[in-house]
Amino acid sequence: MKATIWHNPACGTSRKTLAILQETPGVELTVVEYLVNPPSADKLAQLYRDAGLTPQQGLRLRGTDAEERGLPQADDATVLAAMAAEGKLIERPLVETDKGVRLCRPQEKVLDIL
């Protein structure tokens, strides 16, 4: 099974999710450090759609200026453009496998798609 994690090595939840993926037999893992290589707005839209989330639900509020910028109330295109431009606005970690996409908070949510 192929799996991609949009990972922040400074985040404990992201590291724990990555460990679950690394310890699961048969997983062909791709790790994307999204703060270095943020996904495009189109890719983010697909990830959130496949996860059953709105872009606003995938918005990281803690440690960002998202609320001050009005992003929680903004339209999808505005939120996605902001996330693609500033990876720190993406809540982490996102994991995509053949079985779907999850925002893995808590990290055990990754088990749903393995």
Backbone atoms as SQL, in Angstrom:
CREATE TABLE atoms (id INTEGER PRIMARY KEY, chain TEXT, resi INTEGER, resn TEXT, atom TEXT, x REAL, y REAL, z REAL);
INSERT INTO atoms VALUES
  (1, 'A', 1, 'MET', 'N', 0.837, -1.177, 0.000),
  (2, 'A', 1, 'MET', 'CA', 0.000, 0.000, 0.000),
  (3, 'A', 1, 'MET', 'C', 0.885, 1.245, 0.000),
  (4, 'A', 2, 'LYS', 'N', 0.515, 2.208, -0.841),
  (5, 'A', 2, 'LYS', 'CA', 1.225, 3.482, -0.866),
  (6, 'A', 2, 'LYS', 'C', 0.591, 4.429, 0.134),
  (7, 'A', 3, 'ALA', 'N', 1.430, 5.206, 0.809),
  (8, 'A', 3, 'ALA', 'CA', 0.958, 6.214, 1.761),
  (9, 'A', 3, 'ALA', 'C', 1.835, 7.450, 1.642),
  (10, 'A', 4, 'THR', 'N', 1.185, 8.607, 1.720),
  (11, 'A', 4, 'THR', 'CA', 1.899, 9.880, 1.743),
  (12, 'A', 4, 'THR', 'C', 1.482, 10.618, 2.993),
  (13, 'A', 5, 'ILE', 'N', 2.477, 11.116, 3.734),
  (14, 'A', 5, 'ILE', 'CA', 2.205, 11.933, 4.908),
  (15, 'A', 5, 'ILE', 'C', 2.768, 13.325, 4.660),
  (16, 'A', 6, 'TRP', 'N', 1.925, 14.323, 4.900),
  (17, 'A', 6, 'TRP', 'CA', 2.378, 15.712, 4.888),
  (18, 'A', 6, 'TRP', 'C', 2.777, 15.990, 6.329),
  (19, 'A', 7, 'HIS', 'N', 4.085, 16.059, 6.545),
  (20, 'A', 7, 'HIS', 'CA', 4.703, 15.918, 7.856),
  (21, 'A', 7, 'HIS', 'C', 5.421, 17.194, 8.289),
  (22, 'A', 8, 'ASN', 'N', 5.337, 17.457, 9.599),
  (23, 'A', 8, 'ASN', 'CA', 6.129, 18.511, 10.236),
  (24, 'A', 8, 'ASN', 'C', 6.954, 17.828, 11.324),
  (25, 'A', 9, 'PRO', 'N', 8.272, 17.699, 11.140),
  (26, 'A', 9, 'PRO', 'CA', 9.086, 16.985, 12.121),
  (27, 'A', 9, 'PRO', 'C', 9.103, 17.630, 13.506),
  (28, 'A', 10, 'ALA', 'N', 8.695, 18.873, 13.618),
  (29, 'A', 10, 'ALA', 'CA', 8.658, 19.537, 14.921),
  (30, 'A', 10, 'ALA', 'C', 7.390, 19.217, 15.705),
  (31, 'A', 11, 'CYS', 'N', 6.443, 18.524, 15.094),
  (32, 'A', 11, 'CYS', 'CA', 5.140, 18.240, 15.712),
  (33, 'A', 11, 'CYS', 'C', 5.111, 16.814, 16.251),
  (34, 'A', 12, 'GLY', 'N', 4.805, 16.668, 17.527),
  (35, 'A', 12, 'GLY', 'CA', 4.732, 15.356, 18.162),
  (36, 'A', 12, 'GLY', 'C', 3.693, 14.453, 17.534),
  (37, 'A', 13, 'THR', 'N', 2.515, 14.978, 17.247),
  (38, 'A', 13, 'THR', 'CA', 1.462, 14.166, 16.629),
  (39, 'A', 13, 'THR', 'C', 1.897, 13.697, 15.244),
  (40, 'A', 14, 'SER', 'N', 2.543, 14.557, 14.515),
  (41, 'A', 14, 'SER', 'CA', 3.028, 14.190, 13.191),
  (42, 'A', 14, 'SER', 'C', 4.107, 13.107, 13.295),
  (43, 'A', 15, 'ARG', 'N', 5.013, 13.241, 14.244),
  (44, 'A', 15, 'ARG', 'CA', 6.056, 12.221, 14.434),
  (45, 'A', 15, 'ARG', 'C', 5.453, 10.882, 14.835),
  (46, 'A', 16, 'LYS', 'N', 4.435, 10.900, 15.711),
  (47, 'A', 16, 'LYS', 'CA', 3.789, 9.649, 16.136),
  (48, 'A', 16, 'LYS', 'C', 3.050, 8.989, 14.981),
  (49, 'A', 17, 'THR', 'N', 2.400, 9.792, 14.145),
  (50, 'A', 17, 'THR', 'CA', 1.708, 9.260, 12.969),
  (51, 'A', 17, 'THR', 'C', 2.718, 8.650, 11.997),
  (52, 'A', 18, 'LEU', 'N', 3.817, 9.343, 11.787),
  (53, 'A', 18, 'LEU', 'CA', 4.873, 8.831, 10.922),
  (54, 'A', 18, 'LEU', 'C', 5.395, 7.493, 11.450),
  (55, 'A', 19, 'ALA', 'N', 5.573, 7.384, 12.754),
  (56, 'A', 19, 'ALA', 'CA', 6.053, 6.127, 13.344),
  (57, 'A', 19, 'ALA', 'C', 5.081, 4.984, 13.085),
  (58, 'A', 20, 'ILE', 'N', 3.781, 5.253, 13.207),
  (59, 'A', 20, 'ILE', 'CA', 2.778, 4.218, 12.917),
  (60, 'A', 20, 'ILE', 'C', 2.924, 3.751, 11.471),
  (61, 'A', 21, 'LEU', 'N', 3.053, 4.688, 10.562),
  (62, 'A', 21, 'LEU', 'CA', 3.195, 4.344, 9.147),
  (63, 'A', 21, 'LEU', 'C', 4.475, 3.536, 8.901),
  (64, 'A', 22, 'GLN', 'N', 5.572, 3.950, 9.522),
  (65, 'A', 22, 'GLN', 'CA', 6.846, 3.251, 9.331),
  (66, 'A', 22, 'GLN', 'C', 6.817, 1.841, 9.912),
  (67, 'A', 23, 'GLU', 'N', 6.028, 1.628, 10.943),
  (68, 'A', 23, 'GLU', 'CA', 5.962, 0.327, 11.607),
  (69, 'A', 23, 'GLU', 'C', 4.929, -0.613, 10.986),
  (70, 'A', 24, 'THR', 'N', 4.149, -0.114, 10.042),
  (71, 'A', 24, 'THR', 'CA', 3.112, -0.935, 9.416),
  (72, 'A', 24, 'THR', 'C', 3.708, -1.676, 8.224),
  (73, 'A', 25, 'PRO', 'N', 3.682, -3.016, 8.281),
  (74, 'A', 25, 'PRO', 'CA', 4.244, -3.804, 7.177),
  (75, 'A', 25, 'PRO', 'C', 3.533, -3.515, 5.856),
  (76, 'A', 26, 'GLY', 'N', 4.302, -3.469, 4.784),
  (77, 'A', 26, 'GLY', 'CA', 3.733, -3.321, 3.450),
  (78, 'A', 26, 'GLY', 'C', 3.411, -1.900, 3.032),
  (79, 'A', 27, 'VAL', 'N', 3.763, -0.918, 3.844),
  (80, 'A', 27, 'VAL', 'CA', 3.483, 0.476, 3.487),
  (81, 'A', 27, 'VAL', 'C', 4.678, 1.051, 2.745),
  (82, 'A', 28, 'GLU', 'N', 4.415, 1.518, 1.536),
  (83, 'A', 28, 'GLU', 'CA', 5.419, 2.225, 0.735),
  (84, 'A', 28, 'GLU', 'C', 5.205, 3.712, 1.006),
  (85, 'A', 29, 'LEU', 'N', 6.068, 4.299, 1.814),
  (86, 'A', 29, 'LEU', 'CA', 5.830, 5.610, 2.406),
  (87, 'A', 29, 'LEU', 'C', 6.562, 6.731, 1.678),
  (88, 'A', 30, 'THR', 'N', 5.825, 7.814, 1.433),
  (89, 'A', 30, 'THR', 'CA', 6.403, 9.060, 0.950),
  (90, 'A', 30, 'THR', 'C', 6.176, 10.102, 2.032),
  (91, 'A', 31, 'VAL', 'N', 7.248, 10.762, 2.436),
  (92, 'A', 31, 'VAL', 'CA', 7.167, 11.802, 3.463),
  (93, 'A', 31, 'VAL', 'C', 7.401, 13.149, 2.796),
  (94, 'A', 32, 'VAL', 'N', 6.429, 14.050, 2.950),
  (95, 'A', 32, 'VAL', 'CA', 6.540, 15.391, 2.392),
  (96, 'A', 32, 'VAL', 'C', 6.573, 16.372, 3.563),
  (97, 'A', 33, 'GLU', 'N', 7.688, 17.055, 3.719),
  (98, 'A', 33, 'GLU', 'CA', 7.759, 18.106, 4.741),
  (99, 'A', 33, 'GLU', 'C', 7.080, 19.338, 4.144),
  (100, 'A', 34, 'TYR', 'N', 5.809, 19.509, 4.501),
  (101, 'A', 34, 'TYR', 'CA', 4.978, 20.508, 3.833),
  (102, 'A', 34, 'TYR', 'C', 5.391, 21.946, 4.133),
  (103, 'A', 35, 'LEU', 'N', 6.175, 22.175, 5.184),
  (104, 'A', 35, 'LEU', 'CA', 6.662, 23.536, 5.430),
  (105, 'A', 35, 'LEU', 'C', 7.749, 23.904, 4.416),
  (106, 'A', 36, 'VAL', 'N', 8.437, 22.893, 3.874),
  (107, 'A', 36, 'VAL', 'CA', 9.458, 23.095, 2.851),
  (108, 'A', 36, 'VAL', 'C', 8.828, 23.019, 1.461),
  (109, 'A', 37, 'ASN', 'N', 7.932, 22.051, 1.269),
  (110, 'A', 37, 'ASN', 'CA', 7.263, 21.815, -0.019),
  (111, 'A', 37, 'ASN', 'C', 5.751, 21.766, 0.181),
  (112, 'A', 38, 'PRO', 'N', 5.115, 22.930, 0.340),
  (113, 'A', 38, 'PRO', 'CA', 3.662, 22.905, 0.575),
  (114, 'A', 38, 'PRO', 'C', 2.905, 22.399, -0.648),
  (115, 'A', 39, 'PRO', 'N', 1.802, 21.667, -0.401),
  (116, 'A', 39, 'PRO', 'CA', 0.972, 21.221, -1.521),
  (117, 'A', 39, 'PRO', 'C', 0.285, 22.416, -2.182),
  (118, 'A', 40, 'SER', 'N', -0.081, 22.227, -3.430),
  (119, 'A', 40, 'SER', 'CA', -0.805, 23.277, -4.152),
  (120, 'A', 40, 'SER', 'C', -2.218, 23.411, -3.594),
  (121, 'A', 41, 'ALA', 'N', -2.859, 24.507, -3.935),
  (122, 'A', 41, 'ALA', 'CA', -4.254, 24.708, -3.526),
  (123, 'A', 41, 'ALA', 'C', -5.133, 23.592, -4.096),
  (124, 'A', 42, 'ASP', 'N', -4.865, 23.169, -5.330),
  (125, 'A', 42, 'ASP', 'CA', -5.652, 22.088, -5.941),
  (126, 'A', 42, 'ASP', 'C', -5.464, 20.771, -5.189),
  (127, 'A', 43, 'LYS', 'N', -4.221, 20.458, -4.809),
  (128, 'A', 43, 'LYS', 'CA', -3.958, 19.226, -4.072),
  (129, 'A', 43, 'LYS', 'C', -4.630, 19.289, -2.704),
  (130, 'A', 44, 'LEU', 'N', -4.536, 20.420, -2.029),
  (131, 'A', 44, 'LEU', 'CA', -5.200, 20.574, -0.730),
  (132, 'A', 44, 'LEU', 'C', -6.711, 20.392, -0.862),
  (133, 'A', 45, 'ALA', 'N', -7.296, 20.983, -1.906),
  (134, 'A', 45, 'ALA', 'CA', -8.743, 20.845, -2.123),
  (135, 'A', 45, 'ALA', 'C', -9.109, 19.369, -2.272),
  (136, 'A', 46, 'GLN', 'N', -8.302, 18.613, -3.030),
  (137, 'A', 46, 'GLN', 'CA', -8.556, 17.184, -3.216),
  (138, 'A', 46, 'GLN', 'C', -8.410, 16.425, -1.900),
  (139, 'A', 47, 'LEU', 'N', -7.370, 16.733, -1.136),
  (140, 'A', 47, 'LEU', 'CA', -7.156, 16.054, 0.144),
  (141, 'A', 47, 'LEU', 'C', -8.327, 16.283, 1.093),
  (142, 'A', 48, 'TYR', 'N', -8.751, 17.526, 1.236),
  (143, 'A', 48, 'TYR', 'CA', -9.860, 17.813, 2.154),
  (144, 'A', 48, 'TYR', 'C', -11.169, 17.207, 1.665),
  (145, 'A', 49, 'ARG', 'N', -11.395, 17.257, 0.364),
  (146, 'A', 49, 'ARG', 'CA', -12.609, 16.636, -0.206),
  (147, 'A', 49, 'ARG', 'C', -12.613, 15.133, 0.108),
  (148, 'A', 50, 'ASP', 'N', -11.477, 14.474, -0.134),
  (149, 'A', 50, 'ASP', 'CA', -11.383, 13.036, 0.109),
  (150, 'A', 50, 'ASP', 'C', -11.465, 12.685, 1.592),
  (151, 'A', 51, 'ALA', 'N', -11.078, 13.617, 2.444),
  (152, 'A', 51, 'ALA', 'CA', -11.156, 13.399, 3.894),
  (153, 'A', 51, 'ALA', 'C', -12.534, 13.757, 4.458),
  (154, 'A', 52, 'GLY', 'N', -13.385, 14.359, 3.626),
  (155, 'A', 52, 'GLY', 'CA', -14.701, 14.779, 4.095),
  (156, 'A', 52, 'GLY', 'C', -14.651, 16.016, 4.970),
  (157, 'A', 53, 'LEU', 'N', -13.644, 16.865, 4.716),
  (158, 'A', 53, 'LEU', 'CA', -13.455, 18.083, 5.510),
  (159, 'A', 53, 'LEU', 'C', -13.562, 19.305, 4.615),
  (160, 'A', 54, 'THR', 'N', -13.891, 20.423, 5.228),
  (161, 'A', 54, 'THR', 'CA', -13.798, 21.692, 4.517),
  (162, 'A', 54, 'THR', 'C', -12.375, 22.228, 4.701),
  (163, 'A', 55, 'PRO', 'N', -11.927, 23.099, 3.816),
  (164, 'A', 55, 'PRO', 'CA', -10.614, 23.701, 4.024),
  (165, 'A', 55, 'PRO', 'C', -10.514, 24.405, 5.387),
  (166, 'A', 56, 'GLN', 'N', -11.607, 24.995, 5.823),
  (167, 'A', 56, 'GLN', 'CA', -11.598, 25.677, 7.118),
  (168, 'A', 56, 'GLN', 'C', -11.346, 24.690, 8.262),
  (169, 'A', 57, 'GLN', 'N', -11.834, 23.460, 8.129),
  (170, 'A', 57, 'GLN', 'CA', -11.592, 22.445, 9.154),
  (171, 'A', 57, 'GLN', 'C', -10.142, 21.970, 9.148),
  (172, 'A', 58, 'GLY', 'N', -9.455, 22.168, 8.041),
  (173, 'A', 58, 'GLY', 'CA', -8.053, 21.799, 7.932),
  (174, 'A', 58, 'GLY', 'C', -7.102, 22.938, 8.231),
  (175, 'A', 59, 'LEU', 'N', -7.647, 24.051, 8.652),
  (176, 'A', 59, 'LEU', 'CA', -6.860, 25.257, 8.933),
  (177, 'A', 59, 'LEU', 'C', -6.255, 25.189, 10.326),
  (178, 'A', 60, 'ARG', 'N', -4.957, 25.419, 10.412),
  (179, 'A', 60, 'ARG', 'CA', -4.297, 25.448, 11.719),
  (180, 'A', 60, 'ARG', 'C', -4.467, 26.838, 12.318),
  (181, 'A', 61, 'LEU', 'N', -5.076, 26.879, 13.501),
  (182, 'A', 61, 'LEU', 'CA', -5.301, 28.150, 14.192),
  (183, 'A', 61, 'LEU', 'C', -4.203, 28.424, 15.213),
  (184, 'A', 62, 'ARG', 'N', -3.828, 27.374, 15.939),
  (185, 'A', 62, 'ARG', 'CA', -2.845, 27.528, 17.003),
  (186, 'A', 62, 'ARG', 'C', -1.479, 27.900, 16.416),
  (187, 'A', 63, 'GLY', 'N', -0.904, 28.969, 16.942),
  (188, 'A', 63, 'GLY', 'CA', 0.422, 29.388, 16.509),
  (189, 'A', 63, 'GLY', 'C', 0.455, 30.086, 15.163),
  (190, 'A', 64, 'THR', 'N', -0.713, 30.480, 14.648),
  (191, 'A', 64, 'THR', 'CA', -0.764, 31.193, 13.361),
  (192, 'A', 64, 'THR', 'C', -1.594, 32.464, 13.518),
  (193, 'A', 65, 'ASP', 'N', -1.612, 33.248, 12.478),
  (194, 'A', 65, 'ASP', 'CA', -2.428, 34.466, 12.468),
  (195, 'A', 65, 'ASP', 'C', -3.717, 34.269, 11.664),
  (196, 'A', 66, 'ALA', 'N', -4.146, 33.015, 11.528),
  (197, 'A', 66, 'ALA', 'CA', -5.320, 32.694, 10.711),
  (198, 'A', 66, 'ALA', 'C', -6.573, 33.433, 11.189),
  (199, 'A', 67, 'GLU', 'N', -6.783, 33.461, 12.505),
  (200, 'A', 67, 'GLU', 'CA', -7.985, 34.134, 13.013),
  (201, 'A', 67, 'GLU', 'C', -7.929, 35.631, 12.753),
  (202, 'A', 68, 'GLU', 'N', -6.778, 36.246, 12.983),
  (203, 'A', 68, 'GLU', 'CA', -6.631, 37.688, 12.754),
  (204, 'A', 68, 'GLU', 'C', -6.870, 38.043, 11.288),
  (205, 'A', 69, 'ARG', 'N', -6.546, 37.116, 10.413),
  (206, 'A', 69, 'ARG', 'CA', -6.737, 37.346, 8.978),
  (207, 'A', 69, 'ARG', 'C', -8.147, 36.995, 8.514),
  (208, 'A', 70, 'GLY', 'N', -8.980, 36.498, 9.415),
  (209, 'A', 70, 'GLY', 'CA', -10.350, 36.159, 9.066),
  (210, 'A', 70, 'GLY', 'C', -10.480, 34.878, 8.256),
  (211, 'A', 71, 'LEU', 'N', -9.458, 34.045, 8.263),
  (212, 'A', 71, 'LEU', 'CA', -9.493, 32.839, 7.434),
  (213, 'A', 71, 'LEU', 'C', -10.545, 31.813, 7.851),
  (214, 'A', 72, 'PRO', 'N', -10.859, 31.654, 9.147),
  (215, 'A', 72, 'PRO', 'CA', -11.904, 30.674, 9.483),
  (216, 'A', 72, 'PRO', 'C', -13.263, 30.990, 8.848),
  (217, 'A', 73, 'GLN', 'N', -13.506, 32.259, 8.527),
  (218, 'A', 73, 'GLN', 'CA', -14.776, 32.649, 7.913),
  (219, 'A', 73, 'GLN', 'C', -14.651, 32.892, 6.410),
  (220, 'A', 74, 'ALA', 'N', -13.456, 32.752, 5.867),
  (221, 'A', 74, 'ALA', 'CA', -13.226, 33.038, 4.452),
  (222, 'A', 74, 'ALA', 'C', -13.750, 31.904, 3.575),
  (223, 'A', 75, 'ASP', 'N', -13.889, 32.206, 2.288),
  (224, 'A', 75, 'ASP', 'CA', -14.341, 31.180, 1.335),
  (225, 'A', 75, 'ASP', 'C', -13.221, 30.171, 1.096),
  (226, 'A', 76, 'ASP', 'N', -13.597, 29.021, 0.552),
  (227, 'A', 76, 'ASP', 'CA', -12.652, 27.918, 0.345),
  (228, 'A', 76, 'ASP', 'C', -11.426, 28.347, -0.456),
  (229, 'A', 77, 'ALA', 'N', -11.621, 29.054, -1.545),
  (230, 'A', 77, 'ALA', 'CA', -10.506, 29.433, -2.418),
  (231, 'A', 77, 'ALA', 'C', -9.497, 30.304, -1.675),
  (232, 'A', 78, 'THR', 'N', -9.987, 31.209, -0.841),
  (233, 'A', 78, 'THR', 'CA', -9.097, 32.083, -0.075),
  (234, 'A', 78, 'THR', 'C', -8.292, 31.278, 0.934),
  (235, 'A', 79, 'VAL', 'N', -8.957, 30.359, 1.620),
  (236, 'A', 79, 'VAL', 'CA', -8.277, 29.523, 2.620),
  (237, 'A', 79, 'VAL', 'C', -7.233, 28.642, 1.945),
  (238, 'A', 80, 'LEU', 'N', -7.590, 28.004, 0.860),
  (239, 'A', 80, 'LEU', 'CA', -6.668, 27.119, 0.156),
  (240, 'A', 80, 'LEU', 'C', -5.461, 27.884, -0.389),
  (241, 'A', 81, 'ALA', 'N', -5.692, 29.071, -0.924),
  (242, 'A', 81, 'ALA', 'CA', -4.579, 29.888, -1.435),
  (243, 'A', 81, 'ALA', 'C', -3.636, 30.287, -0.307),
  (244, 'A', 82, 'ALA', 'N', -4.202, 30.642, 0.855),
  (245, 'A', 82, 'ALA', 'CA', -3.374, 31.019, 2.003),
  (246, 'A', 82, 'ALA', 'C', -2.547, 29.835, 2.479),
  (247, 'A', 83, 'MET', 'N', -3.157, 28.650, 2.535),
  (248, 'A', 83, 'MET', 'CA', -2.436, 27.441, 2.963),
  (249, 'A', 83, 'MET', 'C', -1.309, 27.095, 1.997),
  (250, 'A', 84, 'ALA', 'N', -1.584, 27.187, 0.696),
  (251, 'A', 84, 'ALA', 'CA', -0.567, 26.854, -0.308),
  (252, 'A', 84, 'ALA', 'C', 0.600, 27.838, -0.235),
  (253, 'A', 85, 'ALA', 'N', 0.301, 29.092, 0.105),
  (254, 'A', 85, 'ALA', 'CA', 1.347, 30.114, 0.202),
  (255, 'A', 85, 'ALA', 'C', 2.122, 30.023, 1.510),
  (256, 'A', 86, 'GLU', 'N', 1.449, 29.596, 2.577),
  (257, 'A', 86, 'GLU', 'CA', 2.065, 29.513, 3.904),
  (258, 'A', 86, 'GLU', 'C', 1.707, 28.176, 4.529),
  (259, 'A', 87, 'GLY', 'N', 2.589, 27.209, 4.401),
  (260, 'A', 87, 'GLY', 'CA', 2.341, 25.869, 4.892),
  (261, 'A', 87, 'GLY', 'C', 1.997, 25.801, 6.371),
  (262, 'A', 88, 'LYS', 'N', 2.461, 26.777, 7.150),
  (263, 'A', 88, 'LYS', 'CA', 2.179, 26.743, 8.594),
  (264, 'A', 88, 'LYS', 'C', 0.682, 26.833, 8.889),
  (265, 'A', 89, 'LEU', 'N', -0.118, 27.221, 7.906),
  (266, 'A', 89, 'LEU', 'CA', -1.567, 27.312, 8.092),
  (267, 'A', 89, 'LEU', 'C', -2.269, 25.961, 7.920),
  (268, 'A', 90, 'ILE', 'N', -1.535, 24.933, 7.503),
  (269, 'A', 90, 'ILE', 'CA', -2.102, 23.602, 7.286),
  (270, 'A', 90, 'ILE', 'C', -2.036, 22.815, 8.592),
  (271, 'A', 91, 'GLU', 'N', -3.194, 22.359, 9.078),
  (272, 'A', 91, 'GLU', 'CA', -3.208, 21.488, 10.261),
  (273, 'A', 91, 'GLU', 'C', -2.588, 20.166, 9.866),
  (274, 'A', 92, 'ARG', 'N', -1.867, 19.576, 10.777),
  (275, 'A', 92, 'ARG', 'CA', -1.089, 18.383, 10.468),
  (276, 'A', 92, 'ARG', 'C', -1.382, 17.256, 11.420),
  (277, 'A', 93, 'PRO', 'N', -0.996, 16.068, 11.003),
  (278, 'A', 93, 'PRO', 'CA', -0.538, 15.651, 9.678),
  (279, 'A', 93, 'PRO', 'C', -1.690, 15.142, 8.825),
  (280, 'A', 94, 'LEU', 'N', -1.593, 15.377, 7.557),
  (281, 'A', 94, 'LEU', 'CA', -2.510, 14.788, 6.584),
  (282, 'A', 94, 'LEU', 'C', -1.861, 13.528, 6.033),
  (283, 'A', 95, 'VAL', 'N', -2.634, 12.465, 5.917),
  (284, 'A', 95, 'VAL', 'CA', -2.131, 11.203, 5.360),
  (285, 'A', 95, 'VAL', 'C', -3.095, 10.740, 4.279),
  (286, 'A', 96, 'GLU', 'N', -2.527, 10.349, 3.137),
  (287, 'A', 96, 'GLU', 'CA', -3.306, 9.830, 2.017),
  (288, 'A', 96, 'GLU', 'C', -2.815, 8.422, 1.701),
  (289, 'A', 97, 'THR', 'N', -3.752, 7.468, 1.628),
  (290, 'A', 97, 'THR', 'CA', -3.444, 6.105, 1.188),
  (291, 'A', 97, 'THR', 'C', -4.458, 5.719, 0.120),
  (292, 'A', 98, 'ASP', 'N', -4.328, 4.491, -0.350),
  (293, 'A', 98, 'ASP', 'CA', -5.286, 3.974, -1.330),
  (294, 'A', 98, 'ASP', 'C', -6.698, 3.917, -0.751),
  (295, 'A', 99, 'LYS', 'N', -6.810, 3.899, 0.562),
  (296, 'A', 99, 'LYS', 'CA', -8.110, 3.772, 1.223),
  (297, 'A', 99, 'LYS', 'C', -8.726, 5.105, 1.618),
  (298, 'A', 100, 'GLY', 'N', -8.018, 6.231, 1.392),
  (299, 'A', 100, 'GLY', 'CA', -8.591, 7.529, 1.717),
  (300, 'A', 100, 'GLY', 'C', -7.587, 8.489, 2.315),
  (301, 'A', 101, 'VAL', 'N', -8.142, 9.560, 2.870),
  (302, 'A', 101, 'VAL', 'CA', -7.336, 10.631, 3.460),
  (303, 'A', 101, 'VAL', 'C', -7.861, 10.907, 4.856),
  (304, 'A', 102, 'ARG', 'N', -6.943, 11.158, 5.771),
  (305, 'A', 102, 'ARG', 'CA', -7.319, 11.547, 7.131),
  (306, 'A', 102, 'ARG', 'C', -6.419, 12.676, 7.616),
  (307, 'A', 103, 'LEU', 'N', -7.021, 13.578, 8.368),
  (308, 'A', 103, 'LEU', 'CA', -6.269, 14.522, 9.182),
  (309, 'A', 103, 'LEU', 'C', -6.065, 13.781, 10.493),
  (310, 'A', 104, 'CYS', 'N', -4.851, 13.380, 10.756),
  (311, 'A', 104, 'CYS', 'CA', -4.567, 12.416, 11.828),
  (312, 'A', 104, 'CYS', 'C', -4.326, 13.090, 13.175),
  (313, 'A', 105, 'ARG', 'N', -5.365, 13.674, 13.700),
  (314, 'A', 105, 'ARG', 'CA', -5.374, 14.248, 15.038),
  (315, 'A', 105, 'ARG', 'C', -6.579, 13.666, 15.742),
  (316, 'A', 106, 'PRO', 'N', -6.415, 12.715, 16.634),
  (317, 'A', 106, 'PRO', 'CA', -5.164, 12.135, 17.116),
  (318, 'A', 106, 'PRO', 'C', -4.559, 11.187, 16.088),
  (319, 'A', 107, 'GLN', 'N', -3.331, 10.790, 16.344),
  (320, 'A', 107, 'GLN', 'CA', -2.571, 9.992, 15.384),
  (321, 'A', 107, 'GLN', 'C', -3.220, 8.654, 15.057),
  (322, 'A', 108, 'GLU', 'N', -4.044, 8.118, 15.954),
  (323, 'A', 108, 'GLU', 'CA', -4.689, 6.837, 15.710),
  (324, 'A', 108, 'GLU', 'C', -5.650, 6.879, 14.520),
  (325, 'A', 109, 'LYS', 'N', -6.057, 8.062, 14.085),
  (326, 'A', 109, 'LYS', 'CA', -6.963, 8.155, 12.935),
  (327, 'A', 109, 'LYS', 'C', -6.345, 7.566, 11.677),
  (328, 'A', 110, 'VAL', 'N', -5.021, 7.500, 11.644),
  (329, 'A', 110, 'VAL', 'CA', -4.361, 6.922, 10.476),
  (330, 'A', 110, 'VAL', 'C', -4.735, 5.449, 10.303),
  (331, 'A', 111, 'LEU', 'N', -5.077, 4.778, 11.380),
  (332, 'A', 111, 'LEU', 'CA', -5.426, 3.357, 11.306),
  (333, 'A', 111, 'LEU', 'C', -6.668, 3.124, 10.444),
  (334, 'A', 112, 'ASP', 'N', -7.546, 4.136, 10.330),
  (335, 'A', 112, 'ASP', 'CA', -8.748, 4.020, 9.506),
  (336, 'A', 112, 'ASP', 'C', -8.441, 3.793, 8.033),
  (337, 'A', 113, 'ILE', 'N', -7.253, 4.218, 7.591),
  (338, 'A', 113, 'ILE', 'CA', -6.935, 4.154, 6.161),
  (339, 'A', 113, 'ILE', 'C', -5.736, 3.234, 5.877),
  (340, 'A', 114, 'LEU', 'N', -5.421, 2.371, 6.824),
  (341, 'A', 114, 'LEU', 'CA', -4.333, 1.400, 6.600),
  (342, 'A', 114, 'LEU', 'C', -4.911, 0.019, 6.364);
